[in-house]
């Protein structure tokens, strides 16, 4: 008997999904584990695997089509099997019919649609219009996004999978891919401007068939006059920006790469280390891809030369400030910094914090790490040992592995540890999932991968969601001890200091020892002092006798 597959809920906030690509076609044979389709959710594009075997008999939507959660996505069964009853039962055959009937009507009456635009504009359902791209929610805490860069310009042809823009969220700068084909007819903001989640971001379609003014008017909640005034408003902006554009012709002429820049990860790292902007570097790899040698052999020429007159002009117009004069600069607050400020302020002033500090003898860990790294393929760090020991301690003290949810406390049975990673714009907390079940080498590889992704701004929302406990380690910066602010909704966070050599008493004698101090910040609404102290005692025992981690 044929089996129905409904659109799954692939994230906690997902209400609908867009079919980014079908990897199987109707009539194809499907096995368990085969990739059926790529589904674009509100947070990421995810692969959907089949959990059934048979023949793909029906699909609920074509590429680019939207389906609500629990709508009919596909039917898999025996070749030639009649699935019409299942399609009708699940509403799979009802939706396409009106669309097919309405299409000719729209084509036959273009003149009638135009006069009615002003009256109908406010009632348009933008969320269900294929031509409309709304600002997506790219993270669980995102409320607005800043357009870091438009990769496509109005008038450009856009294909599915093309990068439309780079969006700066509260946690990272992410690339937004198009899931439609057509022409970019409108952009809702210029580079550097903000757009709230679900506001009009862009319009993509056929210029002859899409009434842009009507859609823009509906998005603004006004009449047809608003779009009409837009060109007049844009004209002064263009005139005002003309002198600025004319003042830097030399730099513009030297730009080799525009839009999305294709470069190897190693080339990007070398360029970042050397402070080289890749838009000035010519690539020698496949399809102009920039490789390591291109960056290492890059010689700045016209671009620095063009900047010298500007520098000398500014120096002439602004004489050096005399000693003792107040001087400062103000920089806009990034989306990430705003979110850090908001969430940590809420945590500190809402959750009653208390702090427990303990000194741990790390001699055994130092010795064990040295032996493990002698022949290891990946080098295990002290942070990896702390993370593994913390995960095992949390299994023994589930109250510390809890979350405050207002009217209830969630005691988590799984251990997902967030690892604070410093980036230039602030702080990201990717999550090592089920850390108690992973080996030290697995933890090492995962943490290093997350750290690199964070620095390259490649983390996805799924990478930083779902932590049950957080670790913040500043030991590598020479910090002996500090207190951290709890990362809600977690109940605790562990602040890890560096390992320092201090005199300790062993067997009645004072000897040099390797000592590390850790401080546990606890939410007193969830964790009491004795509970937190018992957790730290278990953590101390595991680190002072690391063989216990193998039991």
Secondary structure, 3 states (H helix, E strand, C coil): CCEEEECCCCCCCCCEEEEEEECCCCCCEECCCCEEEEEECCCCEEEEECCCCEEEEEECCCCCCEEECCCEEEEEECCCCCCHHHHHHCCCCHHHHHHHHHHHHHHHCHHHHHHCHHHHHHHCCHHHCCCEEECCCCCCCCCEEEEEEECCCCCCEECCCCEEEEEECCCCEEEEECCCCEEEEEECCCCCCEEECCCEEEEEECCCCCCHHHHHHHHHCCCCHHHHHHHHHHHHHHHHHHHHHHCCHHHHHCCCCCCCCCECHHHHHHHHHHCCCHHHCCCCCHHHCECHHHHHCCCCCHHHHHHHHHHHHHHHHCCCCCCCCCCCCCCCCCHHHHHHHHHHHHHHHHCCEEEEEEEEECHHHHHHHHHHCCCCCCCCCHHHHHHHHHHHHHHHCCCCCEEECCCCEEECCCCCEEEEEEECCEEEEEEECCHHHCCHHHHHHHHHHHHHHHHCCCCCHHHHCCCCEEEEECHHHCCCCCCCCCCCCECEEEEEEEEEEEEEEECCEEEEEEEEEEEEEEECCCCCHHHHHHHHHHHHHHHHCHHHHHC
